[in-house]
Amino acid sequence: MKHVLAVAVVAALAALAGCENTQLIECQDQSTALQVQLNNTQAQVETANATNAEKEAQIEKLKAENVKMQNTVKESISTMMTKQAEKDKQLNQKLAEKDQQIQSLKKRYNALDVEHQNLKGLYENAKASLDSFAQERESLLKQLEKAQKAAAAATETATETP
């Protein structure tokens, strides 16, 4: 930039002095070329700055979208965890109820088992008594049969003796 100004000052002085030197003309041409190059470079810098601003705006937009998406994901995970916790709570309640039912059924089973053992004892006693009664009946039937035979024999003897 300083170089361009120096060339422009020299060109202005040469024009004022009215001197047309070939070297001066070359310098003026170079100065013009440099000015064009400078303008082109400034345009490129402005374009790059604009592009950079657009990219930064896109980055900010993506950051905002990313934050929004993270928040959505966090909310979704939180909702899922809340629902799962509720399901776990309900499941634990059901398990506790089932455990109570199991304990109740075990008590009932034990009571029925005691009753079964008592009935089994009564059955065994009744069976033993029945067997005893059957033997006693057989014995009584044999005694009856002997008594009937003895009575028949006594009746026969009494009918034969006139």
The 8 nearest C-alpha neighbors of each residue, nearest first, counted from 0:
[[1, 3, 2, 4, 37, 5, 34, 33],
 [2, 0, 4, 3, 5, 6, 7, 8],
 [1, 3, 5, 0, 4, 6, 7, 30],
 [2, 4, 6, 0, 1, 5, 7, 30],
 [5, 3, 7, 1, 6, 2, 8, 0],
 [4, 6, 2, 8, 7, 3, 1, 9],
 [7, 5, 9, 3, 4, 8, 10, 30],
 [6, 8, 4, 10, 5, 9, 11, 3],
 [9, 7, 11, 5, 10, 6, 4, 12],
 [8, 10, 6, 12, 11, 7, 13, 5],
 [11, 9, 7, 13, 8, 12, 6, 14],
 [10, 12, 8, 14, 13, 9, 7, 15],
 [13, 11, 15, 9, 14, 10, 16, 8],
 [12, 14, 16, 10, 15, 11, 18, 17],
 [15, 13, 17, 11, 12, 16, 10, 18],
 [16, 14, 12, 17, 13, 11, 18, 10],
 [15, 17, 13, 18, 14, 12, 11, 19],
 [18, 16, 14, 15, 13, 19, 12, 20],
 [17, 19, 16, 13, 20, 14, 15, 23],
 [20, 18, 17, 21, 23, 24, 13, 14],
 [19, 21, 23, 22, 18, 24, 13, 25],
 [22, 20, 24, 23, 25, 19, 26, 27],
 [21, 23, 25, 20, 24, 26, 19, 27],
 [22, 24, 20, 26, 21, 25, 27, 19],
 [23, 25, 21, 27, 26, 22, 28, 20],
 [26, 24, 28, 22, 27, 23, 29, 21],
 [25, 27, 29, 23, 24, 28, 30, 22],
 [26, 28, 30, 24, 25, 29, 31, 23],
 [29, 27, 25, 31, 30, 26, 32, 24],
 [30, 28, 26, 32, 31, 27, 33, 25],
 [29, 31, 27, 33, 28, 32, 26, 34],
 [30, 32, 34, 28, 29, 33, 27, 35],
 [33, 31, 29, 35, 34, 30, 36, 28],
 [32, 34, 36, 30, 31, 35, 37, 29],
 [33, 35, 37, 31, 32, 36, 30, 38],
 [36, 34, 38, 32, 37, 33, 39, 31],
 [37, 35, 33, 39, 34, 38, 40, 32],
 [36, 38, 34, 40, 35, 39, 33, 41],
 [37, 39, 35, 41, 36, 40, 34, 42],
 [40, 38, 36, 42, 37, 41, 35, 43],
 [39, 41, 43, 37, 42, 38, 36, 44],
 [42, 40, 44, 38, 43, 39, 37, 45],
 [41, 43, 45, 39, 40, 44, 46, 38],
 [42, 44, 40, 46, 41, 45, 47, 39],
 [45, 43, 47, 41, 46, 42, 48, 40],
 [44, 46, 48, 42, 43, 47, 49, 41],
 [45, 47, 43, 49, 44, 48, 50, 42],
 [48, 46, 44, 50, 49, 45, 51, 43],
 [49, 47, 51, 45, 50, 46, 44, 52],
 [50, 48, 52, 46, 51, 47, 45, 53],
 [51, 49, 47, 53, 52, 48, 46, 54],
 [50, 52, 48, 54, 49, 53, 47, 55],
 [51, 53, 49, 55, 50, 54, 48, 56],
 [52, 54, 56, 50, 51, 55, 57, 49],
 [55, 53, 57, 51, 56, 52, 58, 50],
 [54, 56, 58, 52, 57, 53, 51, 59],
 [57, 55, 53, 59, 54, 58, 52, 60],
 [56, 58, 54, 60, 55, 59, 61, 53],
 [59, 57, 55, 61, 60, 56, 62, 54],
 [60, 58, 62, 56, 61, 57, 55, 63],
 [59, 61, 57, 63, 58, 62, 56, 64],
 [62, 60, 64, 58, 63, 59, 65, 57],
 [61, 63, 65, 59, 60, 64, 58, 66],
 [62, 64, 60, 66, 65, 61, 67, 59],
 [65, 63, 61, 67, 62, 66, 68, 60],
 [64, 66, 62, 68, 63, 67, 61, 69],
 [67, 65, 69, 63, 68, 64, 70, 62],
 [66, 68, 64, 70, 65, 69, 63, 71],
 [67, 69, 71, 65, 70, 66, 64, 72],
 [70, 68, 72, 66, 71, 67, 73, 65],
 [69, 71, 73, 67, 68, 72, 74, 66],
 [72, 70, 68, 74, 69, 73, 75, 67],
 [71, 73, 75, 69, 70, 74, 76, 68],
 [74, 72, 70, 76, 75, 71, 77, 69],
 [75, 73, 77, 71, 72, 76, 78, 70],
 [74, 76, 72, 78, 77, 73, 71, 79],
 [77, 75, 79, 73, 78, 74, 80, 72],
 [76, 78, 74, 80, 75, 79, 73, 81],
 [79, 77, 81, 75, 76, 80, 74, 82],
 [80, 78, 76, 82, 81, 77, 83, 75],
 [79, 81, 83, 77, 82, 78, 84, 76],
 [82, 80, 84, 78, 83, 79, 77, 85],
 [81, 83, 85, 79, 84, 80, 78, 86],
 [84, 82, 86, 80, 85, 81, 87, 79],
 [83, 85, 87, 81, 86, 82, 80, 88],
 [86, 84, 88, 82, 83, 87, 89, 81],
 [85, 87, 83, 89, 88, 84, 90, 82],
 [88, 86, 84, 90, 85, 89, 83, 91],
 [87, 89, 85, 91, 86, 90, 84, 92],
 [90, 88, 92, 86, 91, 87, 85, 93],
 [89, 91, 87, 93, 92, 88, 86, 94],
 [90, 92, 94, 88, 93, 89, 87, 95],
 [93, 91, 89, 95, 90, 94, 96, 88],
 [92, 94, 96, 90, 95, 91, 97, 89],
 [95, 93, 91, 97, 96, 92, 98, 90],
 [94, 96, 98, 92, 93, 97, 91, 99],
 [97, 95, 93, 99, 94, 98, 100, 92],
 [98, 96, 100, 94, 99, 95, 101, 93],
 [99, 97, 101, 95, 100, 96, 94, 102],
 [100, 98, 102, 96, 97, 101, 103, 95],
 [99, 101, 97, 103, 98, 102, 104, 96],
 [100, 102, 98, 104, 99, 103, 105, 97],
 [103, 101, 105, 99, 100, 104, 98, 106],
 [102, 104, 100, 106, 101, 105, 99, 107],
 [105, 103, 107, 101, 106, 102, 108, 100],
 [104, 106, 108, 102, 107, 103, 101, 109],
 [107, 105, 109, 103, 108, 104, 110, 102],
 [106, 108, 104, 110, 105, 109, 111, 103],
 [107, 109, 105, 111, 106, 110, 104, 112],
 [108, 110, 112, 106, 111, 107, 105, 113],
 [111, 109, 107, 113, 112, 108, 106, 114],
 [112, 110, 114, 108, 113, 109, 115, 107],
 [111, 113, 115, 109, 114, 110, 108, 116],
 [114, 112, 116, 110, 115, 111, 109, 117],
 [115, 113, 111, 117, 112, 116, 118, 110],
 [114, 116, 112, 118, 113, 117, 111, 119],
 [115, 117, 119, 113, 114, 118, 112, 120],
 [118, 116, 114, 120, 119, 115, 113, 121],
 [119, 117, 121, 115, 120, 116, 122, 114],
 [118, 120, 122, 116, 117, 121, 115, 123],
 [121, 119, 123, 117, 118, 122, 124, 116],
 [120, 122, 118, 124, 119, 123, 125, 117],
 [123, 121, 119, 125, 120, 124, 126, 118],
 [122, 124, 126, 120, 125, 121, 127, 119],
 [125, 123, 121, 127, 122, 126, 128, 120],
 [126, 124, 128, 122, 127, 123, 129, 121],
 [125, 127, 129, 123, 128, 124, 122, 130],
 [126, 128, 130, 124, 129, 125, 131, 123],
 [129, 127, 131, 125, 126, 130, 132, 124],
 [128, 130, 132, 126, 131, 127, 125, 133],
 [131, 129, 133, 127, 128, 132, 126, 134],
 [130, 132, 128, 134, 129, 133, 127, 135],
 [133, 131, 129, 135, 130, 134, 136, 128],
 [134, 132, 136, 130, 131, 135, 129, 137],
 [135, 133, 137, 131, 136, 132, 138, 130],
 [134, 136, 132, 138, 133, 137, 139, 131],
 [137, 135, 139, 133, 138, 134, 140, 132],
 [138, 136, 140, 134, 135, 139, 141, 133],
 [137, 139, 135, 141, 136, 140, 134, 142],
 [140, 138, 136, 142, 141, 137, 143, 135],
 [141, 139, 143, 137, 142, 138, 136, 144],
 [140, 142, 144, 138, 143, 139, 145, 137],
 [141, 143, 139, 145, 144, 140, 146, 138],
 [144, 142, 140, 146, 141, 145, 139, 147],
 [143, 145, 141, 147, 142, 146, 140, 148],
 [146, 144, 148, 142, 147, 143, 149, 141],
 [145, 147, 143, 149, 144, 148, 150, 142],
 [148, 146, 150, 144, 149, 145, 151, 143],
 [147, 149, 151, 145, 150, 146, 152, 144],
 [148, 150, 146, 152, 147, 151, 145, 153],
 [151, 149, 147, 153, 152, 148, 146, 154],
 [152, 150, 154, 148, 153, 149, 147, 155],
 [151, 153, 149, 155, 154, 150, 148, 156],
 [154, 152, 150, 156, 155, 151, 149, 157],
 [155, 153, 151, 157, 152, 156, 150, 158],
 [156, 154, 152, 158, 157, 153, 151, 159],
 [155, 157, 159, 153, 158, 154, 152, 160],
 [156, 158, 154, 155, 159, 160, 153, 161],
 [159, 157, 155, 156, 160, 154, 161, 153],
 [160, 158, 156, 157, 161, 155, 154, 153],
 [159, 161, 157, 158, 156, 155, 154, 153],
 [160, 159, 158, 157, 156, 155, 154, 153]]
